[in-house]
């Protein structure tokens, strides 16, 4: 019992002797208006919020096309081959641009992981 009383007295004495923490010192200065510059950098992939698919009203292959202009010569499938080839070329060019962007994004992500420019 004496030991318990001594321990309680010692604990109360230590708590009472503890110094109070002092308030932090703040530095005073004049008020001034100025711009705050905030910068941030991050690595990642950009994803679209909305994807739109554009389609024509009619689908399928053009079998015949009437020509309205005079002296415009059209062979059996000459104009159709030209239109199809032009559409294929445009699609291939679009795919190439997309592949280049995908490559640049993948390269930037790899550089961010490795920590150096490739």
C-alpha positions, 0 to 999 in steps of 0.5 A: 500500500505504501508503494502504491501511495509513493508511486501516486505521489511521485506521478503527481509531483512529476505532472505538477513540475512539468513546464507549460509549453510556450506559445510560438513566436510569430514574425510581423511584417507589412501587408503586401499584395502579390501573386502566388505561383503554384506549380505541379507536375504529374505523370500519367495517361490522358483519357477522354471524358467523352468518346463520340462515334461518328457514323454515316446514315447508310452503310455498305458498298457503293455499287453505282453512282450517277454523274451529273456533270457533262463530259465527266468520264466514269469507267466501270468502277474507276470512281468507286475505286478512287473513293475507296482508296482515298477513304483507306488512305485517310483512315491509315493516316489517322491510325498513324497519327494515333499510333505516334501519340500512343508511342509518345505517351508510352515513352513518357510513362517509361521515362517517368518510371525509369527517371531519365530521358530515353 
